[in-house]
Amino acid sequence: MTWLMTQAAVLVTAFGLVGAGCVGLRLRRVRVSVAVLTDFLVAAGLVRLAGHPSWTSLATATAVLVVRLRVGSGLRAGPERRGPS
């Protein structure tokens, strides 16, 4: 069962890369593309955690979730805009 879950996590990661690439090419929006990629990476981490529950898998899934939240909030904030001077 562990081998199957590991392969499923790799497959979900590959789908995430392809999906993020397609979204990026189609919409030309980095924010949406990164959101799609990190959502798939979170899903892959959770699949891997289900296949082989260990402290390392839990730490990896937690790290991916933290990165997802930080990147998402950073992209929502966007660059600082200056007014006319």
Secondary structure, DSSP 8 states (H G I E B T S, - for coil): -HHHHHHHHHHHHHHHHHHHHHHHHHH--HHHHHHHHHHHHHHHHHHHHHHS--HHHHHHHHHHHHHHHHHHHHHHH-S------
